[in-house]
Amino acid sequence: MTKRKLTSERKAYLRWRISESRRALKLKAIEYKGGACSKCGYSKSIRSLVFHHIDPQQKDFTISNPNIRSWEKIKLELDKCELLCSNCHGEVHDILDKINNEKTYENLRKIVPEKKIDIGSVFKKCSNCEKEIKVYKSAENKRNFCSRKCSDEVIYKSVWDSDEIMIDLIKSMSVKEIALRYNRSKSTTYAFIKKIKEKYNI
């Protein structure tokens, strides 16, 4: 037996019938819940009326579920709901979201202790040139130099020998040999040698 092919008119008719039956069911449900928003009394448009589950944990299905056709089952679900207009429904969820966010925040605070941020500033001296610099308290133990130049100079002093010794090495050794001697990369060694040469016009 071949399956009956629906015409476009028949399809349109069936869509209209389904739409009307759902509309009739919603009207019946609205009347069952009092016919108007339980908070503000709005009742002009059924499109703007919704069924809000008071306790989401008890929700078995949405009232608009097309698979549920038994009025007795729908009534049992409606008893868990209150009829609200769109505006009141949005306000209710705003309050619920705020409560849930506060609970989430409190739970996170128990896991991650709140860090106090001190945005004050203090004055300290550069570890190289002793110039006075202003730093945030939060970075007081991290910033010790007034500039990158001072930072580089201290690093060079701690890594390399005196300028006199380095000049002798530059004259007698290759960049690669000096790099191996001080356990530095060739690029770092080359940059340091270049500065020494510029400083003493070698």
ABEGO torsion letter per residue (X at the ends): XBBBBBBAAAAAAAAAAAAAAAAAAAAAAAAAAGGBBAAAGBAABAAABBBBBABAAABABBAABAABABAAAAAAAAAABBBBBAAAAAAAAAAAAAAAAAAAAAAAAAABBBBBBBABBBBBBBAAAGBBBBBBAAAAAABABABAAAAAAAAAAAABBBAAAAAAAAAABBAAAAAAAAGBBAAAAAAAAAAAAAAAGX
